[in-house]
């Protein structure tokens, strides 16, 4: 019997281009990972550069010693608002009531975040309750009016928790709904359309009659407005809106207000905690901000923002992630295409050689 030449069984020679194709695929996968890490790092830069400090003169919390009519108090009540041991009740669960609490001290912080602990509850069943509450950072204070208990044509920022739909034909919007608006003193809030014409963005938030705490988070950093909510009892923030190019002057007042009409709810503020954010800025950024001192609130590219909302119905954050995942999908397809093309080219080369 002839001896078996076993050397050929283990004499494996990879086809030409085997390692080059693998190396090329690995190269593009590493590039993809690098892009993802870069995006993640950029999204976290603000958090790493910021330090926060509680500003007690702009905060409201138990036992509410700084609330009252005295000139020495930091917060002042208006309308039907009243203080209890557990909350500042802006309105009781009664018809045609409105109340508010306003800071007496103007805020001169460039960068800040407000954490709102609130509760909306009442006897009314679903869609038989109203109308909602608002958190304010405005030039005016202590003004009664139709916009969740505050004046119309306000100057500054309003973040609304709207619990009653006035425009019933837009069934895609689920109420309660959180939205934000920037007013310049001449822009009116459109009740009939639930604020849609002037809305910066928003999200649905089922906040009524919860057994756990509900929170609203408002951050203003480098002219970027971010709103998040924590209403699921999981102690996790959920994105609501994220809008760049929001310009708010210094020296405005914080406040909270609520209103009821034919329908009603208890609208309670448990705490308003304002944190000063210390954000690292370059000398160039500081000089640019000093040169761009503003006296009237505004939003960059507001027309484009509204056009995007009307056509796509997406917030700025949704658009960002849509573009992001589209880019990642394209990169993935390119990598696959390169690998397939390399394999096809190699097989083609073999046929000729």
C-alpha positions as CSV (number, residue, x, y, z in Angstrom):
1,X,0.0,0.0,0.0
2,X,1.5,3.3,-1.0
3,X,2.2,5.7,1.8
4,X,-0.2,8.6,2.2
5,X,1.2,12.1,1.7
6,X,-0.3,13.8,4.7
7,X,1.6,17.0,4.1
8,X,-0.9,18.0,1.4
9,X,-3.8,17.7,3.8
10,X,-2.4,20.4,6.0
11,X,-0.8,22.5,3.3
12,X,-3.5,25.2,3.2
13,X,-2.8,28.2,1.1
14,X,-5.3,30.9,1.4
15,X,-6.5,32.4,-1.9
16,X,-4.8,35.6,-3.0
17,X,-6.5,38.6,-1.5
18,X,-8.0,36.5,1.4
19,X,-6.4,38.5,4.2
20,X,-6.6,41.8,2.3
21,X,-10.4,41.5,2.0
22,X,-10.7,40.6,5.7
23,X,-8.4,43.4,6.6
24,X,-10.4,45.9,4.5
25,X,-13.7,44.8,6.1
26,X,-12.1,45.0,9.6
27,X,-10.8,48.5,8.7
28,X,-14.3,49.8,7.8
29,X,-15.8,48.2,10.8
30,X,-13.3,50.0,13.0
31,X,-14.1,53.2,11.2
32,X,-17.8,52.7,11.9
33,X,-17.1,52.0,15.6
34,X,-14.9,55.2,15.8
35,X,-17.7,57.3,14.3
36,X,-20.2,55.9,16.8
37,X,-17.9,56.6,19.7
38,X,-17.2,60.1,18.4
39,X,-20.9,60.9,18.2
40,X,-21.5,59.5,21.7
41,X,-18.6,61.6,23.0
42,X,-19.9,64.8,21.4
43,X,-23.4,64.2,22.8
44,X,-21.9,63.9,26.3
45,X,-19.6,66.9,26.1
46,X,-21.9,69.3,27.7
47,X,-22.5,67.0,30.7
48,X,-18.8,66.5,31.3
49,X,-18.1,70.3,31.1
50,X,-20.9,71.3,33.4
51,X,-21.1,71.7,37.2
52,X,-24.4,72.5,38.8
53,X,-25.2,74.5,41.9
54,X,-28.6,74.8,43.5
55,X,-29.8,78.4,43.6
56,X,-32.0,78.6,46.7
57,X,-33.2,82.2,46.0
58,X,-34.7,80.9,42.7
59,X,-36.0,77.6,44.1
60,X,-39.2,76.6,45.8
61,X,-39.5,73.6,48.1
62,X,-40.9,72.4,51.4
63,X,-41.6,73.8,54.0
64,X,-42.3,76.8,51.7
65,X,-41.0,79.4,54.2
66,X,-40.0,81.8,51.4
67,X,-43.6,82.0,50.0
68,X,-46.0,84.8,50.9
69,X,-47.0,88.4,50.7
70,X,-44.1,89.8,52.7
71,X,-41.5,91.8,50.8
72,X,-38.8,89.6,52.2
73,X,-40.2,86.4,50.7
74,X,-38.7,85.1,47.5
75,X,-42.0,83.9,46.0
76,X,-45.4,85.5,45.7
77,X,-48.8,83.9,45.3
78,X,-51.5,85.2,42.9
79,X,-55.2,84.4,42.3
80,X,-56.5,81.1,43.8
81,X,-53.1,79.7,44.6
82,X,-52.5,78.6,48.2
83,X,-49.8,76.9,50.2
84,X,-50.3,73.7,52.2
85,X,-47.8,71.6,54.1
86,X,-47.4,69.3,51.0
87,X,-47.6,71.6,48.0
88,X,-48.3,74.9,46.4
89,X,-51.8,74.3,45.0
90,X,-52.2,76.6,42.0
91,X,-55.9,75.7,41.4
92,X,-58.3,73.4,43.3
93,X,-60.4,70.9,41.5
94,X,-63.1,73.5,40.9
95,X,-64.4,75.3,37.8
96,X,-63.1,78.7,36.6
97,X,-60.1,79.1,38.9
98,X,-56.6,80.3,38.1
99,X,-53.6,80.8,40.3
100,X,-49.8,81.3,40.1
101,X,-46.6,81.5,42.1
102,X,-43.9,83.9,40.9
103,X,-40.3,84.6,41.9
104,X,-39.6,88.1,43.2
105,X,-35.9,87.9,42.1
106,X,-34.9,88.2,38.5
107,X,-32.6,85.5,37.2
108,X,-29.2,86.6,35.7
109,X,-27.8,83.1,34.9
110,X,-26.6,82.3,31.4
111,X,-27.0,78.6,31.8
112,X,-29.5,76.9,34.1
113,X,-31.8,74.0,34.5
114,X,-35.1,73.8,36.3
115,X,-36.4,70.6,37.9
116,X,-40.2,70.7,38.5
117,X,-41.9,68.3,40.8
118,X,-45.6,68.5,40.1
119,X,-48.9,66.7,40.4
120,X,-52.1,67.0,38.4
121,X,-55.1,65.1,39.7
122,X,-58.8,65.3,40.1
123,X,-62.2,63.7,40.0
124,X,-62.8,64.2,36.3
125,X,-62.6,61.1,34.1
126,X,-60.5,60.9,30.9
127,X,-61.1,63.9,28.6
128,X,-63.3,65.5,31.2
129,X,-60.5,67.5,33.0
130,X,-58.6,70.7,32.4
131,X,-57.0,72.8,31.6
132,X,-53.3,72.4,32.6
133,X,-50.3,74.2,34.1
134,X,-47.3,76.2,32.8
135,X,-43.7,76.9,33.9
136,X,-42.5,80.4,32.9
137,X,-39.3,82.3,32.4
138,X,-40.6,85.7,31.4
139,X,-40.1,89.4,31.5
140,X,-43.5,90.0,33.0
141,X,-44.7,88.6,36.3
142,X,-47.9,88.5,38.4
143,X,-50.2,89.0,35.4
144,X,-53.5,87.1,35.2
145,X,-54.6,86.0,31.7
146,X,-55.9,83.2,29.5
147,X,-52.6,81.3,28.8
148,X,-52.7,78.7,31.6
149,X,-53.4,81.5,34.1
150,X,-50.8,84.0,32.7
151,X,-51.1,86.9,30.3
152,X,-51.1,86.4,26.5
153,X,-48.4,88.0,24.3
154,X,-45.9,87.3,27.0
155,X,-42.1,87.9,26.6
156,X,-40.0,84.9,27.3
157,X,-40.3,81.1,27.6
158,X,-43.4,79.1,28.5
159,X,-43.4,75.3,28.9
160,X,-47.0,74.0,29.1
161,X,-48.5,70.8,30.4
162,X,-51.8,70.9,28.4
163,X,-54.4,68.4,29.7
164,X,-57.3,69.3,27.5
165,X,-57.5,69.1,23.6
166,X,-59.3,72.0,22.0
167,X,-58.6,71.0,18.4
168,X,-60.3,67.6,18.2
169,X,-59.6,67.0,14.5
170,X,-55.9,66.4,15.2
171,X,-56.4,62.9,16.6
172,X,-52.7,62.0,16.3
173,X,-51.8,64.1,19.3
174,X,-52.5,62.4,22.6
175,X,-53.3,64.5,25.7
176,X,-52.0,65.5,28.2
177,X,-49.3,67.0,26.0
178,X,-46.1,69.0,27.0
179,X,-44.9,71.8,24.6
180,X,-42.8,74.9,24.7
181,X,-43.2,78.3,23.2
182,X,-41.0,81.5,23.1
183,X,-42.9,84.8,22.9
184,X,-41.5,88.2,22.0
185,X,-44.3,90.3,23.4
186,X,-46.4,90.3,20.2
187,X,-47.0,86.6,19.5
188,X,-50.3,85.2,20.8
189,X,-50.9,81.7,22.0
190,X,-53.6,80.0,19.8
191,X,-56.0,78.2,22.2
192,X,-58.2,76.9,19.4
193,X,-55.2,75.0,17.9
194,X,-53.6,74.1,21.2
195,X,-50.6,76.3,20.5
196,X,-49.5,74.5,17.4
197,X,-48.6,77.6,15.3
198,X,-46.0,78.7,17.8
199,X,-44.9,75.4,19.2
200,X,-41.2,74.6,19.3
201,X,-41.7,70.9,20.0
202,X,-43.4,68.6,22.4
203,X,-44.4,65.2,23.5
204,X,-47.4,63.4,25.1
205,X,-47.2,62.8,28.8
206,X,-49.8,60.9,30.7
207,X,-49.5,62.8,34.0
208,X,-53.0,62.8,35.5
209,X,-53.8,60.9,38.7
210,X,-50.5,59.1,39.0
211,X,-49.6,57.2,42.1
212,X,-46.0,58.1,41.8
213,X,-44.1,61.4,41.4
214,X,-44.0,63.3,38.1
215,X,-41.2,65.6,37.1
216,X,-40.4,68.1,34.3
217,X,-36.8,69.0,33.4
218,X,-36.0,72.2,31.6
219,X,-32.4,73.0,30.6
220,X,-31.1,76.1,28.9
221,X,-27.4,75.8,27.9
222,X,-25.5,77.7,25.2
223,X,-28.8,78.8,23.7
224,X,-30.1,75.3,23.5
225,X,-33.5,74.4,25.1
226,X,-34.0,70.9,26.3
227,X,-37.1,69.5,28.0
228,X,-37.4,66.0,29.4
229,X,-40.0,64.3,31.6
230,X,-40.0,61.6,34.3
231,X,-43.5,60.3,34.7
232,X,-43.2,56.5,34.7
233,X,-42.0,56.1,38.2
234,X,-38.7,54.6,37.0
235,X,-36.5,57.6,37.9
236,X,-35.5,57.9,34.2
237,X,-35.7,61.0,32.1
238,X,-37.5,60.7,28.7
239,X,-36.7,63.2,25.9
240,X,-39.4,65.6,25.0
241,X,-37.8,68.3,22.9
242,X,-34.4,69.6,22.1
243,X,-34.1,72.9,20.2
244,X,-30.9,74.9,19.4
245,X,-30.8,78.6,18.7
246,X,-33.2,79.7,21.5
247,X,-32.2,83.2,22.6
248,X,-33.5,84.2,26.1
249,X,-32.3,87.5,27.7
250,X,-31.1,87.7,31.3
251,X,-33.1,89.2,34.1
252,X,-36.4,87.4,33.6
253,X,-38.6,85.8,36.3
254,X,-39.5,82.2,37.0
255,X,-43.1,81.3,37.8
256,X,-45.7,78.6,37.6
257,X,-49.4,79.0,36.8
258,X,-52.5,77.0,36.1
259,X,-56.2,77.5,35.1
260,X,-59.5,75.6,35.0
261,X,-62.6,76.3,33.0
262,X,-65.7,74.3,32.7
263,X,-63.5,71.3,33.5
264,X,-61.1,71.2,36.4
265,X,-58.2,69.5,38.2
266,X,-55.9,70.1,41.2
267,X,-52.7,71.6,39.8
268,X,-50.0,71.2,42.4
269,X,-46.3,72.3,42.5
270,X,-44.3,70.3,45.0
271,X,-41.0,71.9,44.2
272,X,-39.2,74.1,41.7
273,X,-35.4,73.7,41.9
274,X,-33.2,75.9,39.9
275,X,-29.6,74.9,39.3
276,X,-26.9,77.2,38.0
277,X,-24.8,75.4,35.4
278,X,-21.1,76.3,35.1
279,X,-20.3,75.7,31.4
280,X,-16.7,75.9,30.1
281,X,-16.5,78.5,27.3
282,X,-13.6,79.6,25.2
283,X,-12.6,83.3,25.1
284,X,-14.0,83.5,21.6
285,X,-17.3,82.1,22.6
286,X,-17.5,84.6,25.5
287,X,-16.7,87.5,23.2
288,X,-19.3,86.4,20.6
289,X,-22.0,86.2,23.4
290,X,-21.1,89.6,24.6
291,X,-21.4,91.1,21.1
292,X,-24.8,89.4,20.6
293,X,-26.5,90.8,23.7
294,X,-30.2,90.5,23.1
295,X,-33.2,92.4,24.4
296,X,-36.0,90.3,22.7
297,X,-36.4,86.6,23.0
298,X,-36.2,84.7,19.6
299,X,-35.6,81.4,18.0
300,X,-33.2,80.9,15.1
301,X,-34.7,79.4,12.0
302,X,-38.2,79.4,13.5
303,X,-39.8,79.3,10.0
304,X,-37.9,76.2,9.1
305,X,-38.7,74.6,12.4
306,X,-42.4,75.1,12.0
307,X,-42.2,73.9,8.4
308,X,-40.5,70.7,9.6
309,X,-43.2,70.1,12.3
310,X,-46.1,70.7,9.8
311,X,-44.7,68.4,7.2
312,X,-43.0,65.6,9.2
313,X,-44.6,66.0,12.6
314,X,-41.2,65.3,14.2
315,X,-39.4,67.1,17.0
316,X,-35.8,68.3,16.5
317,X,-34.5,65.3,18.4
318,X,-36.5,62.9,16.2
319,X,-35.0,64.5,13.1
320,X,-31.5,64.2,14.5
321,X,-31.9,60.5,15.2
322,X,-33.5,59.9,11.8
323,X,-30.5,61.5,10.0
324,X,-28.1,59.7,12.3
325,X,-29.5,56.2,11.7
326,X,-29.7,57.0,8.0
327,X,-26.0,57.8,7.9
328,X,-25.2,54.7,9.9
329,X,-27.3,52.6,7.5
330,X,-25.4,54.1,4.5
331,X,-22.0,53.3,6.1
332,X,-23.1,49.8,6.8
333,X,-24.2,49.3,3.2
334,X,-20.9,50.7,2.0
335,X,-18.9,48.3,4.1
336,X,-21.0,45.3,2.9
337,X,-20.7,46.5,-0.7
338,X,-16.9,46.8,-0.5
339,X,-16.7,43.3,1.0
340,X,-19.0,41.8,-1.7
341,X,-17.2,43.7,-4.5
342,X,-13.8,42.4,-3.2
343,X,-15.0,38.8,-3.2
344,X,-16.5,39.2,-6.7
345,X,-13.3,40.8,-8.0
346,X,-11.2,37.9,-6.5
347,X,-13.4,35.2,-8.1
348,X,-13.2,37.1,-11.4
349,X,-9.4,37.2,-11.2
350,X,-9.3,33.5,-10.6
351,X,-11.2,32.7,-13.7
352,X,-8.7,34.6,-15.8
353,X,-5.6,33.4,-14.0
